[in-house]
Amino acid sequence: MNSTDLVIIGAGAAGMSAAIFASRQGLKTVVVSTDLGGQTNLAHVMENYPGIQEESGVRLMLIMATQVKKNGAEIVLQSVQNIARSGENWQVTTNHDVFSSKAVILAFGKTPSGLEIDNEKDFIGRGLCYSSQEEEGWWLDQNVAVVGSGNSAAEAIINHATKAKKIYWVVRGNQLKCNAINRRLIDLLPNNLNLLFNHRIMAINGKETIEGITVIAGDNKKTKLRVSGILSATGYRWQSEWLPENLIRDQSDRIVVDNDQRTNLPGLFAAGDVTDTNYQQTIIAAGDGAKAGLTAARYLGCRLANLDWGKDK
Ligand SMILES: Cc1cc2nc3c(=O)[nH]c(=O)nc-3n(C[C@H](O)[C@H](O)[C@H](O)COP(=O)(O)OP(=O)(O)OC[C@H]3O[C@@H](n4cnc5c(N)ncnc54)[C@H](O)[C@@H]3O)c2cc1C
């Protein structure tokens, strides 16, 4: 078993920022993550991160990873499967290793909800994507389907409608959930948009690439549509089934934290999109990550000095 002061789960903006701040406070820090960079990698151009100008998300995250390593933290590309309290410490189990850590920061972001159909996985990156920035090219002169009724779906359609041949907008309910501005912009679009209320995709047709979809309506009527791309903008899931049962989460399964990024459990902190923060942006994740790193250091300082952590607020 590997012993350390701090394990950070997730190498997105929150986790990497936490690692920079914690290791500068002298904590032996290990970042365990399934990938390097997280969702920010999907941002084609970052125009709202102070201090950088029109840098790609991937490049920004590579710079952060360099800073993490320069400050002495280690990054391990593994997937965490369980965390459990073990005496005063936390035991973090990954698909390869077990870490014993005095403190843990949860920074594992969120996951797209997806279409929830059987062959979905086969088409990821082959015409099926979860953000409009991922596959900008496939809109050009093509028939595409956009799934979801919120602002992400609406904004993708507004930005790309003039490029596409035809857009099928597949909406489960009987109304749009996007804001009033987006609704007005949608009304101004060219007439290549087919809005399918009370429909859902039941199958993707094709072998190597997407050739079409089968949609089913509320009255069970099935229709085959020829499309070569699908944007699934159906929201996100917060995957927390592997977390301790007594960790407090909100109705969406997001981890509830206080102003210093503390959860309700001792030595367990959280930052970024995985928490119940109001705003889910890279700069917010980085800022909250910095706070989590500093709070973890303060927690360990109190523990070392035998001070009551609860009173040190
Ligand atoms: C397409 C797109 C464009 C965006 N554009 C912008 C933008 O222009 N500007 C902006 O400010 N924000 C943008 N955002 C939002 C921004 O990317 C997020 O708010 C930010 O990435 C949140 O950072 P995070 O560190 O909390 O989580 P994430 O970036 O989601 O990172 C979580 C990390 O945890 C890892 N992980 C997950 N589960 C496990 C596990 N079990 N074990 C180990 N590791 C795990 C993941 O692999 C990932 O590396 C965009 C998001 C998307 C999807």
The ligand as a MOL file (V3000), in Angstrom:
LIG
                    3D

  0  0  0     0  0            999 V3000
M  V30 BEGIN CTAB
M  V30 COUNTS 53 58 0 0 0
M  V30 BEGIN ATOM
M  V30 1 C -17.3780 21.2730 -24.3250 0
M  V30 2 C -17.0920 22.0700 -23.1120 0
M  V30 3 C -16.6040 23.3530 -23.2750 0
M  V30 4 C -16.3210 24.1230 -22.1350 0
M  V30 5 N -15.8180 25.3680 -22.3260 0
M  V30 6 C -15.4970 26.1170 -21.2560 0
M  V30 7 C -14.9110 27.4050 -21.4320 0
M  V30 8 O -14.6980 27.8660 -22.5390 0
M  V30 9 N -14.5850 28.0980 -20.3080 0
M  V30 10 C -14.8090 27.6270 -19.0650 0
M  V30 11 O -14.4670 28.2980 -18.0850 0
M  V30 12 N -15.3600 26.4000 -18.8630 0
M  V30 13 C -15.7180 25.6350 -19.9240 0
M  V30 14 N -16.2870 24.4120 -19.7290 0
M  V30 15 C -16.5600 23.9440 -18.3580 0
M  V30 16 C -15.2690 23.4410 -17.7060 0
M  V30 17 O -14.6070 22.5800 -18.6030 0
M  V30 18 C -15.5790 22.7080 -16.3840 0
M  V30 19 O -16.2850 23.5690 -15.5280 0
M  V30 20 C -14.2660 22.2740 -15.7120 0
M  V30 21 O -13.5760 21.3850 -16.5450 0
M  V30 22 C -14.5210 21.6000 -14.3580 0
M  V30 23 O -13.2980 21.1430 -13.8680 0
M  V30 24 P -13.2110 19.9570 -12.7800 0
M  V30 25 O -11.7770 19.8110 -12.4750 0
M  V30 26 O -14.1600 20.2260 -11.6940 0
M  V30 27 O -13.7890 18.6640 -13.5170 0
M  V30 28 P -13.3510 17.9230 -14.8550 0
M  V30 29 O -12.7640 18.8600 -15.8350 0
M  V30 30 O -14.5650 17.1570 -15.2580 0
M  V30 31 O -12.1990 16.9310 -14.3960 0
M  V30 32 C -12.4970 15.7770 -13.6680 0
M  V30 33 C -11.3530 14.8030 -13.7720 0
M  V30 34 O -11.6330 13.6820 -12.9300 0
M  V30 35 C -11.3350 12.4780 -13.6090 0
M  V30 36 N -12.1490 11.3930 -13.0390 0
M  V30 37 C -13.5000 11.2130 -13.1000 0
M  V30 38 N -13.8690 10.1130 -12.4210 0
M  V30 39 C -12.7320 9.5820 -11.9020 0
M  V30 40 C -12.4380 8.4380 -11.1270 0
M  V30 41 N -13.3860 7.6040 -10.6940 0
M  V30 42 N -11.1570 8.1830 -10.8120 0
M  V30 43 C -10.1490 9.0150 -11.2290 0
M  V30 44 N -10.3810 10.1290 -11.9730 0
M  V30 45 C -11.6420 10.4000 -12.2980 0
M  V30 46 C -11.6550 12.7870 -15.0690 0
M  V30 47 O -10.9740 11.8930 -15.9110 0
M  V30 48 C -11.1440 14.2300 -15.1670 0
M  V30 49 O -9.7770 14.2560 -15.4620 0
M  V30 50 C -16.5660 23.6020 -20.8300 0
M  V30 51 C -17.0560 22.3030 -20.6870 0
M  V30 52 C -17.3190 21.5430 -21.8100 0
M  V30 53 C -17.8630 20.1430 -21.6420 0
M  V30 END ATOM
M  V30 BEGIN BOND
M  V30 1 1 1 2
M  V30 2 1 2 3
M  V30 3 2 2 52
M  V30 4 2 3 4
M  V30 5 1 4 5
M  V30 6 1 4 50
M  V30 7 2 5 6
M  V30 8 1 6 7
M  V30 9 1 6 13
M  V30 10 2 7 8
M  V30 11 1 7 9
M  V30 12 1 9 10
M  V30 13 2 10 11
M  V30 14 1 10 12
M  V30 15 2 12 13
M  V30 16 1 13 14
M  V30 17 1 14 15
M  V30 18 1 14 50
M  V30 19 1 15 16
M  V30 20 1 16 17
M  V30 21 1 16 18
M  V30 22 1 18 19
M  V30 23 1 18 20
M  V30 24 1 20 21
M  V30 25 1 20 22
M  V30 26 1 22 23
M  V30 27 1 23 24
M  V30 28 2 24 25
M  V30 29 1 24 26
M  V30 30 1 24 27
M  V30 31 1 27 28
M  V30 32 2 28 29
M  V30 33 1 28 30
M  V30 34 1 28 31
M  V30 35 1 31 32
M  V30 36 1 32 33
M  V30 37 1 33 34
M  V30 38 1 33 48
M  V30 39 1 34 35
M  V30 40 1 35 36
M  V30 41 1 35 46
M  V30 42 1 36 37
M  V30 43 1 36 45
M  V30 44 2 37 38
M  V30 45 1 38 39
M  V30 46 1 39 40
M  V30 47 2 39 45
M  V30 48 1 40 41
M  V30 49 2 40 42
M  V30 50 1 42 43
M  V30 51 2 43 44
M  V30 52 1 44 45
M  V30 53 1 46 47
M  V30 54 1 46 48
M  V30 55 1 48 49
M  V30 56 2 50 51
M  V30 57 1 51 52
M  V30 58 1 52 53
M  V30 END BOND
M  V30 END CTAB
M  END
